[in-house]
Amino acid sequence: MNKVSVGREAEQIAADYLREHGYDILDQNYTFKHMGELDIVAERDRTLVFVEVRFRRARGYGSPEESLTARKLRTIRRVAEAWIAHHRRHGCPVRFDMIAVEQIHGATEIRHHRNAF
């Protein structure tokens, strides 16, 4: 599998996890111009939740949580603002979460970090 298909698989695992925990998935892989992409846009209890999915198959480069850079965080915030404007959802409560997906030795572990950034 290439990097894109592996990432999409991890995003689908995260979306399924969110659905199982009462979230409505509003959008996946939302791209705004050449600015960047949102992995998942969800809603729960009238709060918009922008979710960044991070994936690892090994710990050689650190945990999924350690892979989230300041630059990526800025991009996510800017694209989230564009999503809100495009969908006319101004004034809604907003939260930024991160879901870490690890598949090491055949076992899948999911960690959901609410208000991650």
Buried (B, 14 or more C-beta within 10 A) or exposed (E): EEEEEEBBBBBBBBBEBBEEEEBEBBBBEBEBEEEBEBBBBBBEEEEBBBBBBBBBEEEEEEEBBEBBEEEBBEBBBEBBBBBBEEBEBEEEEBBBBBBBBBBEEEEEEBEBBEEBB
